[in-house]
Amino acid sequence: MPSRPRSRIPGMSFAEKLIEFLATGFFISLIPERLTGFRKFTGAGFMGTALAFLMLPLLPAGYTAYGVFLAIFIIFSVKVADRASRIYGTHDDPRIVIDEIAGYWIAAAFMERTIFSLTTAFIFFRILDTLKPWPIKKLEQNLAGGFGIVFDDALAGLEANLLTRLLMFFWIGKF
């Protein structure tokens, strides 16, 4: 029987608990770990992306407002991911899913919010984030701290966005 996961670190300050809350997507990434007892390949990234999918209607709809929000959120994500990785003592700990949230929001950026485009962006993002084809893997390996944690997902999101647009163009004639 697997041992109880150590998701919460005893003796954490309020600021560290807040960082953990934000980095784990309001603790959503801890759910798979609690269910499986494993830390790696738990589905936490999928849960973080699903949370981002569900939160998308709450985000600004206008291109300028969405762009400004996204830029601020990426900077915020880098800082939170960096602090969380220091708290957990590992680079890109699976419990950190704020990078998946940012990555999916990039994947869905500046497109019509239809179920087709959002679902397609979700699928492409999850595939690219999981497989990490070149240059995503290279970016993950060469950037340290919060930048390395967030920017590989940002690139996966950008590639997913472009692939979604291509598919939409060939499928329904809209780019």
C-alpha positions, 0 to 999 in steps of 0.5 A: 500500500502506498504511503500517504503523499507529503503534499503539504510541508509542515511548518510552512509560513502563510506566504508559502501556503499561499504560493502552494495554493496558487502553484497547485491551481487552488490545490487541484493538482494534489487530488491525483496524488492523493488518489494514486499515492504517486508523485510522478505521472499522476495526471496533475498536469491534466487537472491543471489544464482542465482547470484553465479550460473551466476558468477561461470564460472568466477571463477578458474577452477583448484581444487587448484586455486578454493580451495584457492579462496574459502577459501579467499572468505569465510574469506572475506564474514565473514568480509563483513557480519559482517560489514553489519549486524552492519550497518543494525542493525540486525543479518543475515538481508535478504539483506545480500546475500554474504553468499548465494554466498559463500554457493553455490560456496561450493555446486558446488566446485570440481565437473564437471561444467555440467548443471546437477551438477550445477543445482542439487547443486543449488536446494539442496543448496536452499532447505537446506538453506531455511529449515535449518535442523539440524545441520545447524540451530544449527550452525546459532543460536550458532555462532555470527556475520559474522561467524553465517551468513556465516557458516550456508550457508557454511554447507548447501553448503557442504551438498548440494555438498555431496547430489549432488555427491551422486545423480550423483553417483546413476544417472550417475555412477560418483562421 
